[in-house]
Amino acid sequence: MREISSDITFEVAADQTASVRVTRSTRLTVKCGTVWVTRSDDTADYWLEPGHTLRLRRGERLWIGAEGGAPAWVGFAVPARLTERVVDLAARAAQRAGVHIGDGWRTV
């Protein structure tokens, strides 16, 4: 079992199944190859190709295997923190409205 706590990419060998426990809300992205994913709290299995993503919930367990007899690469990315998203959205809204937001410093 490997805990996911930051952005990471790893290879799943063709003849292995990786067991992963998700410690934070995370996004799985297939980088190379095709994988199947079984989730602990879901009755469905997922077959994902390169570029496909799957949002993962904190506390769930995954079983990931490479499909088609070839290894696959999967990446896990922790989403940006909410405060970073809010600041980014506010900055974009201000820019569209023509308002300049500085960095908090003022020259006198």
Secondary structure as the mmCIF struct_conf table of DSSP 4:
data_model
#
loop_
_struct_conf.conf_type_id
_struct_conf.id
_struct_conf.beg_label_comp_id
_struct_conf.beg_label_asym_id
_struct_conf.beg_label_seq_id
_struct_conf.end_label_comp_id
_struct_conf.end_label_asym_id
_struct_conf.end_label_seq_id
STRN STRN1 ARG A 2 ILE A 4
BEND BEND1 SER A 6 SER A 6
STRN STRN2 ILE A 8 VAL A 12
TURN_TY1_P TURN_TY1_P1 ALA A 14 ASP A 15
STRN STRN3 THR A 17 VAL A 22
BEND BEND2 ARG A 24 ARG A 24
STRN STRN4 THR A 26 CYS A 32
BEND BEND3 GLY A 33 GLY A 33
STRN STRN5 THR A 34 ARG A 39
TURN_TY1_P TURN_TY1_P2 SER A 40 ASP A 41
BEND BEND4 THR A 43 THR A 43
STRN STRN6 ASP A 45 LEU A 48
TURN_TY1_P TURN_TY1_P3 PRO A 50 GLY A 51
STRN STRN7 THR A 53 LEU A 56
TURN_TY1_P TURN_TY1_P4 ARG A 58 GLY A 59
STRN STRN8 ARG A 61 GLU A 67
TURN_TY1_P TURN_TY1_P5 GLY A 68 GLY A 69
BEND BEND5 ALA A 70 ALA A 70
STRN STRN9 ALA A 72 ALA A 77
HELX_LH_PP_P HELX_LH_PP_P1 VAL A 78 ARG A 81
HELX_RH_AL_P HELX_RH_AL_P1 LEU A 82 ARG A 96
TURN_TY1_P TURN_TY1_P6 ALA A 97 GLY A 98
BEND BEND6 GLY A 104 GLY A 104
#
